[in-house]
Amino acid sequence: MSRNELAGRVKELIVRRLKLDIDPKSIDDAAPLFGEGLGLDSIDALELVLGLEQEFHIKVEDEEVGVKAFASVDALCDFIEQKKTA
């Protein structure tokens, strides 16, 4: 799967799991997901962890890894690629 395809799947997962009323394509790959970016919170993070585990069959080990991995769509793609090759 190409990086663009992966980013698209991640964006669709975010919109679908969090029931956001936005076009997945409107999410900037480098924009922060929490705070000033999409404005996600800790409840959203838990939902995304579950979504990633189901969709990509990977495990998010702990909060510290999660914070770094959930910084942006780019960071999530890096995390998924790293987990898939490990």
N, C-alpha and C positions, 0 to 999 in steps of 0.2 A: 504494500500500500504506500502510495506517495505521501509526502509531507502535507500537500494540499488536501488530499483525500482524508487524511487523519485529522487535520484541523477542521475540516467540514463536519466530520463525524462528531468531534468533540463539541463543536458549536451547537449542532443539532441535539446532542445529549443534554447540554446545559439548558437550552430552551425547552426541550421536552420534559425533563425531570423537574425543572423548577417552574414549569407552566408560565414562562415569560411570554408576554405579548409583543415579541419583537421578531424580526427576520434574523435567523442565524447568521446570514451573510453580513449583517450590519455590525457584528461583533468584531472589533479590531483585535488581531492576533496578539499584539503587544500590549493592549490596554489591561490595566489591573482589573481583576474580577471582583475584588472586594473594595470597600471604601468608595473612592471617587469614580472608579470604573463602572462596573455593572451594579455596584452597591449591594453585593451579596453579603450574607451574614453567616454565623456559625451553623445555623439550622440548614442553610443552603449547602454549606460545606459537607455536612453529614449526608445529605441527599446525593450530592455529587460523588462522594466516596462510594456509596452503594451503587450508583449508576456506572461508575468506572469499573467496579468489581464485576458487575453483571455483564456489561457490554464488552469489556476488553479482557476479562478473566485475569485481572491483576489484583494484587493486594496492596493497599495503602497501609504501611506498617505503623506509623505513629504520627502524632500531631506535628512534630518538627518537620518531618518529610512532607506532610500534607501542606503546611504553610508555604514551603518553597515551591512545591509542585503546583499549587493552586494560585500562583501569582498572576498568571495570564494563560491564554490559550497556548501560546508558544511554550510556556513552562510545562503545561500539562502534556503537550505533545512530546517534549523532551523526556518527561517522566515515563510516559507510556512506552516510548521507543526503548528507553533504558531497561524497563521491566521486561519487555518482550525479548530482549537480547540476553538478559541475565540467565 
